[in-house]
Amino acid sequence: MTRFDERLQCVSCEARYGVLEVRYRCECGGLLSLERKVGWARELSPAQFDARLTSRRAVDRSGVWRFREAVLGCDEREIVTHPEGATRLYESARLAEYAGIASIRFKHEGENPTGSFKDRGMTVATTQAVRTGARAVACASTGNTSASLAAYAAGAGLRAIVFVPAGKIAMGKLAQTLAYGATVLAVRGDFDDAMRLVDEASTKLGIYLLNSINPFRIEGQKTIGWEILQDLNWHAPDWIVLPAGNLGNTSAIGKAMLEAYEGGWIDKLPRIASVQALGANPFYRGFMGGFQERFRMQAETIASAIRIGDPVSWDKARAVIAKTNGVVTEVTDDAILDAKTAIDAAGIGCEPASACSLAGARRLRSEGVIGRDETVVGILTGNLLKDPEIVLKRFEREGGSRMIEIDPKIDDVARVLG
Ligand code: F0G
């Protein structure tokens, strides 16, 4: 038995299953969560995690495994790490002004090994895949999960199969996925079709499923939240704002905050704000209707990472919004692109979906939901280079006046610079 008596537990009916059992849903159809004995977090302390910051061991340097007792009770030799996390927290006066907030910080998850926050969940779920004896792993993806899965599967020597919506994922993500050696099944349909297909394929063909419906993914992604707290010396911010698609990350950040609060690691619970694109907003619609109904839709948005109409982790995310006194908002594609341009121009940079954090914070501030003097941390989920086409297209539309072709002569330089 693990130190904290880990088990898989249904979020609906609370049925329990052993951690080494390969299953992604309860018999009742509910989502599964990795849970531990009552009061476990009180047996751990921030000081213990802080002490690891000066260590040179990979498991301490990893911003995931630094919190290992609270992530996965396994033998350290089993860990498949790259080592991920340990991303930077940026503060920008310009972006604070843009949002209308006194100060805003951004946790840049695009600084992970494959350029997105997915690596944090993937290191844990890949470790678990190996523990259960899996030979092949699969996921459906809008691109980042597939890139991350491909990299970690390569590291662990597992066969990688990814299901992506054909022609609908950003170029950088597709290139990474192929480069790391995965087999790519380009599904003629959207992400939601690919998700249903991989779900069925994993059960029927016995392939280990690495989507965020896999509770071990969520355990790794929790560490984004804990690292933010650690960066802030365990002073919780008032708000954590993040983009929302399949709702795995909303579920993970919420679980992290609730566990940190229950463990006494922080003395107040941050409010979670999930931000959806207007054309892919089923969760926002649910929130507006008091979550009486679960919405599904045909999704369309420029932010391809969150072009998702039937999010898998709905029930977990709904509970997070309720328990953290959180909110869900929506932003237009124009607002996303405008915020992305601001983040890029601040020299920080991110992919389109990530800019929902800033666009959402700005909207919530303008509505008075976020106060001017409240402390806000936005999560930038992916790297600018994931989707270079979107930058270049915008640049072309603007007339491209900052890229000027010249002859290799000093006179030309002087002439064009005026
Ligand atoms: N931001 C980026 C850059 C993403 O890639 C994703 C999800 C999200 C935000 C939303 O997070 O799904 O947990 O609510 N990308 C998944 C993928 C779906 O396949 O890469 P979520």
Residues whose N, C-alpha, C, O or C-beta is under 5 A from the ligand:
A	BS01	F0G	A140 S141 T142 G143 N144 T145 S146 P243 A244 G245 N246 L247 G248 N249 T250 A305 A353 S354 T381 G382
